[in-house]
Each structure stands twice: as structure tokens, then as C-alpha cells.
Amino acid sequence: MSIHLTLHALQTLPPSNINRDELGSPKTCVYGGVTRTRVSSQSWKRAMRTHFTSAALIPKDDLAVRTRHGIGLLTDALLRRRPDLSQDTAIAVSEAVLRSVTGIAAPKANGKTAARTTVTDAPDTAEKLFLGLRQIEQLADLAAPGADGDIKALLKANAPALRRAASSRDAVDIALFGRMIATAADLNVDAACQVAHALGVHRVDIQPDFFSVVDDLTVDAASGHIGTREYLSSTVYRHAVLTGPALTRNLADYAGAMDLAQVTAAFIRSFAESMPQGSITSYAHTTRPDLLLATVSRTNLNLSGAFEKPVEAHDGSGHVTLAAQRLANHNHQLTTAFGDPNSPDASWLLAPDPELAAQFHGTATQVTSLAELADAAAGELAQRTHAQEKNGALR
């Protein structure tokens, strides 16, 4: 069996619209027969990836970018090595290299994108690519010596090395979240983590927000514009899984300085600290989990079943305490019924409110800070993963 880190959080969202649907409404789902808040896993995963950089959790060079501007990215790297090249030559070489290793379709006939970018204005690829920054540098190293010659000859002479560079697993976020390129299956990476859609623990109603825009220089009371937008507020259950052996495999080519425990700790911190940015200037909705439970075990259970029956607040008591009771009871029931006695769970709980912490008394080690939880859980996952690897049981 494998070894997993599972994260469970209860988090209160104030009035907000952090993840909207195609009509601009907050995303929802029906669960347990009632409408709930939903925040898509894609939305929160992107928030986690960008938080790695904004919070300086992982060095920028150890990460990747998801973009259609990979040709411009490679062009800039190539020109740093060969400033004697014209920009057009560097773009042509970069386009040929990326097409050869990824199989991407040719850019559109109109060529350059109208969007402003932070890289050289070059044709954008037909689809977004998830490219490790070190991969770009390796491709530029290989292309630079022959960039002023025949492009076909350059590609032929360096084909194996270019392919190895493109397929190297040298970006932490690719190792964590995986990569899929339809035209180059050998570049695909299975994700080491799973992230669930955040799910409201109670029934929710979407609320309309009427607003008006007043012209500062008019002297009458008329509004220059009126409209409505929608929002909701909710307590949500969040869940993620990180599989130790899978992360070890995905970091096989990693050339940075972080070890398995440090990458895991960064993942935990980003899970807890990140927040999707949809409409954030209108709602200032950044919060932290009211409760965070981390468990290292051989099972990776989602505990959303605790909330299949929606939590109902009574007499203004709120949802969080009742949700914590439900979560603690459901966790205990499943651990008792399905837990592995030969590899007992190790759990840590961060809950600043003593009333919430009391629900997990005796079932998890209480910690007082996110850093303490992240270091303890990450160290345990690394230790158990390395033990499996040493015993030949890593799979």
C-alpha cells in the first residue's frame, strides 16, 4: 500500500463570489438534496500554485508556468545566450524547438497575440503548455550553439537531448499537480496530489447585490449606472491528498535544494493560506481555515460524507462548531471501521478556537501554529515514504 497525507479543513467564507460560473453566478452544487456552495478544485489549485511564489514558499526557478507564450519565454532565454541573434531568428528557432518536443499545432495565421505579456512578443501556441522554468533553460542551452544555422539540422542533431530536456521532471508544481499534453503523451506527468471541490456544509441561497455608480462631477442625485451581481456566504469543507511515493517519483529529476519534507510542508502551507481571487476587490474575502486536520496514513479518505445531511444552525449558533462535531465523529467512525492497525494514523489538528479543538480530543495532536503542523506532518510523510522505499515497498 502507499502512504498519503490527507488534509481536511473547515473554512468560513464571508459574502463573496470567489469562483463564478459562465453566467457570473457563484458556483454551487446539489448535495444531500440541497444547494451548497462549491469552489472548483481548479480554482483553488491555481491559487495554491500562485501562492508558492507570492509567499516565497518555493523558489521561483523551481516552478513552472502555464501559458500560451512559451515561444516568447524560450526566445528570451535563447537571446540571453545569443544576443547576436536577431529577434526574428530567435523566435523561429524557439517555435521550431517547442513544436518538435511538444507536437503543438502551428500558431494561428495572424501570429502575434494582442494580450500584453512579460516576455518577447512572439506567436502564441495553439494551446496552453505547463513548462518548467528549468526546462526552458535546458532547451535554450541545447538550441543556442546552432541557432544561427539550419533549423532542421539543429533539431535533428539534438533530437534526443531536446526530448530529454522537455520530459525532465524538474518543477515542483508539475510534480505536485501533474501535466497533460495531448500531443506528447511522453511528457505527461501523473499528479502526486488530489484536490477536492470545496463543498458547503449547509444549505445556501445566492443573494443579489444591487449597486450604483455615481459620477463624482455631477451635481444631481442621479446614478450614472446601476446593476446587480450575486454573492453568497458559507462554511465549506475542503480536502486534499498528497501521496508520498508519487511525489518522490515525480521529483526524480528535481535539481533544486528542497527535499521531500520541505516540498510537502510548502504544499500544506499553501493549502491553508491560499485563496481564489475572484472579485476580491469587491469583497475582501481572504480568510484562514477555522480548523485544519492533517493525517498521514495508508488511506486517503474524503470526509465529505459528514455533511451529506446539511448542517443546520439553531438560535444563531453558526455552522462551524456543529460542522466540527460532524467531522470529528465521521472521522472517528471511518478510522475505527476501516483503519489499518498495522500502520496507525498520525494526525495533527490546528484549531484556534478551543471549542472546535475539543471535538478532536484524543484523536489528533493539538498544535498551536500552521508551521508546527506543516513541519510535523511533512516530516512524518517523508519518514514513512523513505521507509517504504528502503524496504522495497514503494509503489
TIFINU-205437 format. One record per residue (C-alpha): residue in three letters; z, y, x; residue number from 1. Coordinates in steps of 0.02 Angstrom, whole numbers, plus 32768, in hexadecimal, padded with zeros to 4 digits. Each point is the difference from the previous one (the first is absolute). Example, Ala and Ser with C-alpha at 12.3 -4.5 7.8 and 13.67 -1.06 7.14 Angstrom:
! TIFINU-205437
[Ala, [8186, 7F1F, 8267], 1],
[Ser, [7FDF, 80AC, 8045], 2],
END
This chain:
! TIFINU-205437
[Met, [8000, 8000, 8000], 1],
[Ser, [7FE8, 80B4, 8033], 2],
[Ile, [8081, 808A, 8011], 3],
[His, [7FFA, 809F, 7F99], 4],
[Leu, [8053, 80A8, 7FF0], 5],
[Thr, [800B, 8033, 7F48], 6],
[Leu, [8029, 80B0, 7FCA], 7],
[His, [803E, 8030, 7F53], 8],
[Ala, [8023, 80B1, 7FC9], 9],
[Leu, [8034, 805F, 7F65], 10],
[Gln, [7FC2, 80B2, 8007], 11],
[Thr, [800A, 808E, 7F83], 12],
[Leu, [7F66, 806C, 7FEA], 13],
[Pro, [8019, 80AC, 7FB0], 14],
[Pro, [7F7B, 804D, 7F90], 15],
[Ser, [7F61, 7FDF, 8062], 16],
[Asn, [7F50, 7FB9, 8002], 17],
[Ile, [7FFA, 7FB0, 80AB], 18],
[Asn, [7F76, 7F82, 7FD9], 19],
[Arg, [7F84, 802B, 7F78], 20],
[Asp, [7F77, 7F9F, 7FA8], 21],
[Glu, [7F49, 802F, 7FE9], 22],
[Leu, [8031, 8078, 7F73], 23],
[Gly, [8088, 8056, 8063], 24],
[Ser, [8090, 7FAD, 7FA3], 25],
[Pro, [808F, 7FAB, 805C], 26],
[Lys, [7FDD, 7F48, 801A], 27],
[Thr, [805E, 7F89, 7F90], 28],
[Cys, [8001, 7F48, 7FD2], 29],
[Val, [8044, 7F93, 7F74], 30],
[Tyr, [808A, 7F8B, 803B], 31],
[Gly, [807C, 7FA8, 7F91], 32],
[Gly, [7FA1, 8043, 7F6A], 33],
[Val, [8020, 80B8, 8026], 34],
[Thr, [7FA9, 8088, 8063], 35],
[Arg, [8045, 801B, 80B0], 36],
[Thr, [7FDF, 8075, 8090], 37],
[Arg, [7F8E, 7FB6, 8084], 38],
[Val, [7FD8, 8040, 80AE], 39],
[Ser, [7F74, 7F9C, 8050], 40],
[Ser, [801E, 7FA3, 80A1], 41],
[Gln, [7F67, 8055, 804C], 42],
[Ser, [804D, 80AA, 7FE0], 43],
[Trp, [80A7, 7FD5, 804F], 44],
[Lys, [7FB1, 7FA2, 8092], 45],
[Arg, [7F9B, 8098, 8030], 46],
[Ala, [809E, 8069, 7FF7], 47],
[Met, [8053, 7F83, 8074], 48],
[Arg, [7F6F, 8005, 807C], 49],
[Thr, [7FFD, 80BD, 8009], 50],
[His, [80BE, 8004, 800F], 51],
[Phe, [7FF3, 7F9B, 80A2], 52],
[Thr, [7FB2, 809A, 804F], 53],
[Ser, [8056, 808F, 7FA4], 54],
[Ala, [80AD, 7FB6, 8025], 55],
[Ala, [7FD1, 7FCB, 80B2], 56],
[Leu, [802E, 7F4C, 7FDA], 57],
[Ile, [7F6A, 7FB8, 805D], 58],
[Pro, [7F9B, 8055, 808C], 59],
[Lys, [7F5C, 8044, 7FBF], 60],
[Asp, [7F9B, 7F9E, 8080], 61],
[Asp, [8049, 7F5F, 7FBA], 62],
[Leu, [7FB6, 8021, 7F54], 63],
[Ala, [7F58, 7FFE, 7FA8], 64],
[Val, [7FA0, 8072, 7F8B], 65],
[Arg, [7FA6, 7FD3, 7F60], 66],
[Thr, [7F64, 806D, 7FFA], 67],
[Arg, [7F46, 8011, 7FE5], 68],
[His, [7FFA, 8070, 809A], 69],
[Gly, [800C, 7F76, 8081], 70],
[Ile, [7F5C, 8035, 8050], 71],
[Gly, [8047, 80AD, 8020], 72],
[Leu, [80A1, 7FB3, 8041], 73],
[Leu, [7FA2, 7F93, 807C], 74],
[Thr, [7F8D, 8091, 802E], 75],
[Asp, [8095, 806B, 8034], 76],
[Ala, [8047, 7F71, 8068], 77],
[Leu, [7F56, 7FE6, 8053], 78],
[Leu, [7FE9, 80B9, 8027], 79],
[Arg, [80AA, 8006, 8053], 80],
[Arg, [7FBF, 7F7E, 807A], 81],
[Arg, [7F4F, 8043, 800C], 82],
[Pro, [8002, 80BE, 7FE8], 83],
[Asp, [7F50, 8001, 804A], 84],
[Leu, [7FBA, 7FAF, 7F64], 85],
[Ser, [7FB7, 8067, 7F74], 86],
[Gln, [805D, 7FF4, 7F5B], 87],
[Asp, [7F66, 7FB4, 7FAC], 88],
[Thr, [7FF6, 7F77, 8084], 89],
[Ala, [80BA, 7FDA, 7FF0], 90],
[Ile, [7FF1, 7FF6, 7F42], 91],
[Ala, [7F6A, 7F8B, 800C], 92],
[Val, [805B, 7F8C, 8079], 93],
[Ser, [809F, 8002, 7F98], 94],
[Glu, [7FA3, 7FD9, 7F60], 95],
[Ala, [7FA6, 7F6E, 8053], 96],
[Val, [80A1, 7FB9, 804A], 97],
[Leu, [8060, 8007, 7F5D], 98],
[Arg, [7F6F, 7FB6, 7F9F], 99],
[Ser, [7FF0, 7F71, 807C], 100],
[Val, [80B8, 7FCE, 7FF9], 101],
[Thr, [8026, 801F, 7F48], 102],
[Gly, [7F59, 7FE4, 7FAC], 103],
[Ile, [8015, 80A1, 7F9E], 104],
[Ala, [7F6C, 803F, 7FA0], 105],
[Ala, [7F9C, 8091, 8043], 106],
[Pro, [803D, 80AD, 7FCF], 107],
[Lys, [7FB0, 8054, 7F6C], 108],
[Ala, [7F5C, 8059, 801F], 109],
[Asn, [8050, 80AB, 7FEC], 110],
[Gly, [806D, 7FD6, 8095], 111],
[Lys, [8090, 8074, 801B], 112],
[Thr, [8091, 800A, 7F88], 113],
[Ala, [8030, 80A3, 7FAE], 114],
[Ala, [80B9, 7FDE, 8013], 115],
[Arg, [805E, 8054, 808D], 116],
[Thr, [8042, 7F85, 8080], 117],
[Thr, [8065, 8006, 80A0], 118],
[Val, [7F78, 7FA9, 8064], 119],
[Thr, [7F4E, 8024, 8035], 120],
[Asp, [7F8D, 801B, 7F6A], 121],
[Ala, [7FA0, 7F5D, 8000], 122],
[Pro, [7FB5, 7F90, 7F79], 123],
[Asp, [8086, 7FAA, 7F99], 124],
[Thr, [7FFC, 7F44, 7FE9], 125],
[Ala, [7FD3, 7FB4, 7F59], 126],
[Glu, [80B1, 7FC0, 7FEB], 127],
[Lys, [80AB, 8027, 8045], 128],
[Leu, [8036, 7FA2, 809C], 129],
[Phe, [80B2, 7FE0, 803A], 130],
[Leu, [7FF2, 8022, 80BA], 131],
[Gly, [8088, 7FF2, 8083], 132],
[Leu, [8004, 8098, 8073], 133],
[Arg, [8009, 7F8E, 8098], 134],
[Gln, [7F6B, 7F9F, 7FBE], 135],
[Ile, [7F9D, 80A2, 7FFD], 136],
[Glu, [8033, 8024, 80B3], 137],
[Gln, [7FCD, 7F51, 8038], 138],
[Leu, [7F56, 8010, 7FAD], 139],
[Ala, [7FE6, 80A9, 8054], 140],
[Asp, [802E, 7FB6, 80AA], 141],
[Leu, [7F7B, 7F7A, 7FE9], 142],
[Ala, [7F79, 8075, 7FBF], 143],
[Ala, [8019, 8090, 807B], 144],
[Pro, [7FAC, 7FBA, 809D], 145],
[Gly, [7F58, 7FDE, 7FAC], 146],
[Ala, [8005, 8085, 7F79], 147],
[Asp, [7F71, 8064, 804D], 148],
[Gly, [7F8C, 7F69, 8007], 149],
[Asp, [7FAD, 7F8C, 7F84], 150],
[Ile, [8077, 7FE1, 7F6D], 151],
[Lys, [7FBE, 7F52, 7FD9], 152],
[Ala, [8018, 7FCC, 80B5], 153],
[Leu, [80B1, 8047, 7FFD], 154],
[Leu, [802C, 7F9C, 7F65], 155],
[Lys, [7FB3, 7F5F, 8043], 156],
[Ala, [8056, 800B, 80A9], 157],
[Asn, [80AB, 8023, 7FB4], 158],
[Ala, [7FF7, 7F9F, 7F5D], 159],
[Pro, [808E, 7F84, 8022], 160],
[Ala, [8073, 8086, 8048], 161],
[Leu, [7FDD, 8078, 7F71], 162],
[Arg, [8027, 7F77, 7F82], 163],
[Arg, [80A3, 7FD6, 8057], 164],
[Ala, [8032, 80B7, 8002], 165],
[Ala, [7FD9, 8015, 7F47], 166],
[Ser, [8061, 7F64, 7FCF], 167],
[Ser, [8098, 8021, 806D], 168],
[Arg, [80A2, 8010, 7F9E], 169],
[Asp, [8046, 8097, 8057], 170],
[Ala, [803D, 806E, 7F71], 171],
[Val, [80AA, 7FEC, 7FAF], 172],
[Asp, [7FCA, 8034, 7F51], 173],
[Ile, [7F6C, 7F87, 8002], 174],
[Ala, [807A, 7F77, 8035], 175],
[Leu, [8071, 802E, 7F6F], 176],
[Phe, [7F86, 8028, 7F74], 177],
[Gly, [7F67, 7F9C, 8035], 178],
[Arg, [7F48, 802E, 8001], 179],
[Met, [7F69, 7FC7, 7F9E], 180],
[Ile, [7F4D, 8027, 8033], 181],
[Ala, [7F85, 7FAA, 7F8C], 182],
[Thr, [7F71, 8006, 807E], 183],
[Ala, [8065, 7FBA, 8093], 184],
[Ala, [8076, 7F76, 7FCA], 185],
[Asp, [8038, 7FDF, 80B3], 186],
[Leu, [804E, 80AE, 8004], 187],
[Asn, [806C, 7FDB, 7F68], 188],
[Val, [80BC, 7FF7, 8018], 189],
[Asp, [8075, 7FB1, 7F80], 190],
[Ala, [8090, 8075, 7FDB], 191],
[Ala, [80AD, 7FD3, 8040], 192],
[Cys, [8052, 805D, 7F71], 193],
[Gln, [7FF8, 8002, 7F43], 194],
[Val, [802B, 8099, 7F98], 195],
[Ala, [801C, 7FF5, 7F45], 196],
[His, [7FD6, 8083, 7F7F], 197],
[Ala, [809C, 8066, 7FDD], 198],
[Leu, [803A, 7FD3, 7F51], 199],
[Gly, [806A, 8065, 7F88], 200],
[Val, [809E, 7FA4, 7FCD], 201],
[His, [8003, 8050, 7F54], 202],
[Arg, [7F8D, 803B, 7F76], 203],
[Val, [7FA9, 80A3, 8025], 204],
[Asp, [7FA5, 8085, 7F9D], 205],
[Ile, [7F7E, 8071, 8050], 206],
[Gln, [802A, 80B6, 7FE2], 207],
[Pro, [7F85, 8092, 7FF0], 208],
[Asp, [801E, 8099, 806B], 209],
[Phe, [7FB7, 809F, 7FB6], 210],
[Phe, [7FDD, 8087, 8081], 211],
[Ser, [7FB1, 80AC, 8007], 212],
[Val, [7FB9, 8068, 808D], 213],
[Val, [8022, 80BA, 7FFB], 214],
[Asp, [7F95, 8080, 805B], 215],
[Asp, [8075, 8067, 806D], 216],
[Leu, [7F98, 809D, 7FED], 217],
[Thr, [7FF0, 8006, 7F43], 218],
[Val, [8073, 806F, 7F9A], 219],
[Asp, [7FFC, 7F9C, 7F5D], 220],
[Ala, [805A, 7F5F, 7FD8], 221],
[Ala, [7F64, 7F96, 7FF0], 222],
[Ser, [7FED, 7F64, 8067], 223],
[Gly, [7F6A, 7FEA, 8071], 224],
[His, [8001, 7F44, 7FE8], 225],
[Ile, [8063, 7F7E, 7F9F], 226],
[Gly, [8000, 7F44, 800C], 227],
[Thr, [8066, 7F61, 7FFF], 228],
[Arg, [8022, 7F76, 807C], 229],
[Glu, [8068, 7F63, 7FEF], 230],
[Tyr, [809A, 7FC2, 805B], 231],
[Leu, [808B, 7F81, 7FF0], 232],
[Ser, [80A8, 7FD8, 804F], 233],
[Ser, [8041, 7F53, 8022], 234],
[Thr, [806D, 7F8B, 8066], 235],
[Val, [7F8E, 7F84, 8057], 236],
[Tyr, [8014, 7F5A, 8058], 237],
[Arg, [7FA2, 7FF5, 80A5], 238],
[His, [7FDF, 7F64, 8067], 239],
[Ala, [7FAC, 7FD4, 80A4], 240],
[Val, [7FF5, 7F68, 8072], 241],
[Leu, [7FE1, 7FF6, 80BC], 242],
[Thr, [7FDC, 7F55, 8049], 243],
[Gly, [803C, 7FEF, 80B3], 244],
[Pro, [7F87, 7F7C, 8043], 245],
[Ala, [7F6B, 8057, 7FB0], 246],
[Leu, [8031, 80A4, 8052], 247],
[Thr, [8014, 7FA8, 80A8], 248],
[Arg, [7F50, 7FBA, 7FF2], 249],
[Asn, [7FB7, 80A7, 7FCC], 250],
[Leu, [8051, 8057, 8095], 251],
[Ala, [7FB7, 7F84, 807C], 252],
[Asp, [7F8C, 8084, 804C], 253],
[Tyr, [8079, 8091, 7FEF], 254],
[Ala, [800B, 8067, 809F], 255],
[Gly, [8087, 807B, 7FCB], 256],
[Ala, [80B7, 8002, 802E], 257],
[Met, [8050, 7FCE, 7F5A], 258],
[Asp, [8040, 7F4F, 7FE8], 259],
[Leu, [800A, 7F9B, 7F5F], 260],
[Ala, [80AC, 8042, 7FD2], 261],
[Gln, [7FCD, 80B6, 801C], 262],
[Val, [7F63, 7FED, 7F95], 263],
[Thr, [8067, 7FAE, 7F77], 264],
[Ala, [8083, 808A, 8006], 265],
[Ala, [7F76, 8083, 7FF0], 266],
[Phe, [7FBB, 7FA3, 7F69], 267],
[Ile, [80AB, 7FFD, 7FAC], 268],
[Arg, [801D, 80B9, 8020], 269],
[Ser, [7F55, 802F, 7FC0], 270],
[Phe, [801A, 7F97, 7F63], 271],
[Ala, [80A1, 8060, 7FDD], 272],
[Glu, [7FCA, 80AE, 8036], 273],
[Ser, [7F4A, 800F, 7FC8], 274],
[Met, [7FC8, 804D, 7F5C], 275],
[Pro, [7F52, 800F, 7FB1], 276],
[Gln, [7FCC, 80B6, 8000], 277],
[Gly, [7FA6, 800F, 7F58], 278],
[Ser, [8025, 80AA, 7FB1], 279],
[Ile, [8094, 8016, 8075], 280],
[Thr, [7FEE, 80BE, 8005], 281],
[Ser, [8017, 8003, 7F44], 282],
[Tyr, [8094, 7F89, 7FF7], 283],
[Ala, [8055, 7FF6, 80AC], 284],
[His, [8027, 7F4B, 7FD5], 285],
[Thr, [8037, 7FBC, 80AA], 286],
[Thr, [8096, 7F8D, 7FEC], 287],
[Arg, [804E, 7F6F, 8060], 288],
[Pro, [802E, 7F55, 7FBA], 289],
[Asp, [80A4, 7FFB, 7FA2], 290],
[Leu, [8011, 7F4F, 8040], 291],
[Leu, [7FA8, 7FA0, 808B], 292],
[Leu, [8017, 7F46, 801B], 293],
[Ala, [7FB3, 7FA7, 8097], 294],
[Thr, [8002, 7F43, 8010], 295],
[Val, [7FBF, 7F8E, 808A], 296],
[Ser, [7FE0, 7F4F, 7FC2], 297],
[Arg, [7F7D, 7F79, 7FE8], 298],
[Thr, [7FD7, 803D, 7F51], 299],
[Asn, [7FAD, 80A1, 7FCC], 300],
[Leu, [802F, 8014, 7F4A], 301],
[Asn, [7FD2, 8096, 7F95], 302],
[Leu, [8098, 802A, 7F94], 303],
[Ser, [7FA4, 8061, 7F78], 304],
[Gly, [8033, 7F78, 7F85], 305],
[Ala, [80A9, 8058, 7FFA], 306],
[Phe, [7FAB, 8088, 7F99], 307],
[Glu, [7F8E, 7F9A, 7F8E], 308],
[Lys, [8079, 8036, 7F78], 309],
[Pro, [7FFE, 80BD, 8013], 310],
[Val, [80A2, 8055, 8033], 311],
[Glu, [8043, 806E, 7F76], 312],
[Ala, [8077, 808E, 8029], 313],
[His, [808E, 8022, 7F87], 314],
[Asp, [8064, 80A0, 7FE6], 315],
[Gly, [7FA6, 8059, 808D], 316],
[Ser, [8037, 7F80, 8082], 317],
[Gly, [7F55, 7FFC, 8054], 318],
[His, [7F9B, 7F6B, 803A], 319],
[Val, [802C, 7FE9, 80B8], 320],
[Thr, [80AB, 7FAC, 7FF0], 321],
[Leu, [7FC3, 7F89, 7F79], 322],
[Ala, [7F66, 7FDA, 8067], 323],
[Ala, [806B, 7FDA, 8098], 324],
[Gln, [8068, 7F86, 7F99], 325],
[Arg, [7F62, 7FAA, 7FC4], 326],
[Leu, [7FB8, 7FF8, 80AF], 327],
[Ala, [809F, 7FB9, 804D], 328],
[Asn, [8013, 7F7B, 7F79], 329],
[His, [7F49, 7FCC, 8008], 330],
[Asn, [8005, 7FF7, 80BD], 331],
[His, [809D, 7F94, 7FFD], 332],
[Gln, [7FB6, 7F8B, 7F7C], 333],
[Leu, [7F5E, 7FE4, 805F], 334],
[Thr, [8056, 7FEE, 80A8], 335],
[Thr, [8077, 7F7F, 7FB7], 336],
[Ala, [7F75, 7F9F, 7FAC], 337],
[Phe, [7F76, 800A, 8082], 338],
[Gly, [8054, 8034, 80A3], 339],
[Asp, [7FEC, 7F99, 809E], 340],
[Pro, [80AA, 7FBD, 8039], 341],
[Asn, [7FB8, 7FD4, 80AB], 342],
[Ser, [7FCA, 80B4, 801F], 343],
[Pro, [8078, 8072, 7FA2], 344],
[Asp, [7FCD, 80B0, 7FD2], 345],
[Ala, [803C, 8094, 8065], 346],
[Ser, [800B, 809D, 7F96], 347],
[Trp, [802D, 80B7, 8018], 348],
[Leu, [801D, 8082, 7F7B], 349],
[Leu, [7FF5, 80BD, 8009], 350],
[Ala, [8046, 8052, 7F63], 351],
[Pro, [8054, 80AA, 8017], 352],
[Asp, [804C, 7FF5, 7F51], 353],
[Pro, [8098, 7F8B, 8008], 354],
[Glu, [7FE3, 7FCC, 7F4C], 355],
[Leu, [7F55, 7FBC, 802E], 356],
[Ala, [803F, 7FB0, 80A0], 357],
[Ala, [8089, 7FA4, 7FA0], 358],
[Gln, [7F7D, 7F9D, 7FA1], 359],
[Phe, [7FD0, 7FA4, 80A0], 360],
[His, [80B1, 7FE2, 8042], 361],
[Gly, [8005, 7F5E, 8064], 362],
[Thr, [7F44, 7FE4, 7FFB], 363],
[Ala, [7FC3, 807F, 8081], 364],
[Thr, [8045, 805A, 8097], 365],
[Gln, [8023, 80B4, 7FD0], 366],
[Val, [7FB9, 8083, 8077], 367],
[Thr, [8014, 80BB, 8003], 368],
[Ser, [7F56, 803B, 803F], 369],
[Leu, [7F49, 7FD4, 7FF8], 370],
[Ala, [7FF9, 7FF2, 80BD], 371],
[Glu, [808A, 7F7D, 7FFE], 372],
[Leu, [7FA8, 7F99, 7F79], 373],
[Ala, [7F57, 800D, 8055], 374],
[Asp, [8041, 7FCC, 80AB], 375],
[Ala, [8067, 7F6E, 7FBC], 376],
[Ala, [7F78, 7FB8, 7F8F], 377],
[Ala, [7F76, 801B, 8081], 378],
[Gly, [8067, 7FAC, 8088], 379],
[Glu, [8022, 7F6B, 7F90], 380],
[Leu, [7F49, 7FEB, 7FD1], 381],
[Ala, [7FCC, 800A, 80B7], 382],
[Gln, [8086, 7F84, 8037], 383],
[Arg, [7FD3, 7F7F, 7F7B], 384],
[Thr, [7F46, 8017, 801E], 385],
[His, [8012, 7FE8, 80BC], 386],
[Ala, [806D, 7F66, 7FE1], 387],
[Gln, [7F79, 7FB3, 7F93], 388],
[Glu, [7F7E, 8027, 8084], 389],
[Lys, [806A, 7FB3, 8088], 390],
[Asn, [8018, 7F63, 7F99], 391],
[Gly, [7F47, 7FF2, 7FDB], 392],
[Ala, [8018, 8020, 7F48], 393],
[Leu, [7FA7, 80A8, 7FF7], 394],
[Arg, [7F7D, 7FFE, 7F79], 395],
END
